[in-house]
Amino acid sequence: MISNCFAPGIRITRILLAFAQVALLASCGADVAAPTRVSQIVGNYRLRSINGSPLPIVVPQSPHAFVIDSALMELGDGGTYVEQMWGQSSSDITIGISAPKVNNLILFDQGAYGMSSDAEVAFASLVGFASVNYFGTATLSSMTTLAPPVTVDGLSGTVTLRWVREH
């Protein structure tokens, strides 16, 4: 008789636990939700991979081959961005600004960005590659950009860069 008295309470507890599990899973998925405002993607992003391969990665682009060890992209709240890559290069200049290479900075780019309602991000280079536009998609915790065609690890074509937001 006692077990029958607690049976409804046990069922309610199981139902509440099931709802808690669903809520927990839903909150984990919130991290990959699409942003709805540019202000939600403002911040620093660290490059994690190129074409699915982790860094460091060799880019045998002529005329100067280089190795990318790390990269950082800062998206400002005014719609501007700065991208910097560090590593080794067969050149003595920094790509994008044609200045002497300092502190292993191998690429520098700066420009404007904007975001559409479906979380597509468009970049317009104003300094490093003045006539180059490239695109990407953003979540609340990461961004994927498609760089203009180059040769990476012997493969030619559009390059996919995976960035993770730093908190």
Sequence and secondary structure as in RCSB ss.txt:
>XXXX:A:sequence
MISNCFAPGIRITRILLAFAQVALLASCGADVAAPTRVSQIVGNYRLRSINGSPLPIVVPQSPHAFVIDSALMEL
GDGGTYVEQMWGQSSSDITIGISAPKVNNLILFDQGAYGMSSDAEVAFASLVGFASVNYFGTATLSSMTTLAPPV
TVDGLSGTVTLRWVREH
>XXXX:A:secstr
 HHHHHHHHHHHHHHHHHHHHHHHHHHHHGGG   SSGGGT EEEEEEEETTEESSEEE  SS  EEEEEEEEEE
 TTSEEEEEEEEEESSSEEBTTTEE  TTEEEEEEEEEEE TTSEEEEEESSTTTT EEEEEE SSEEEEEEEEE
EETTEEEEEEEEEEE  
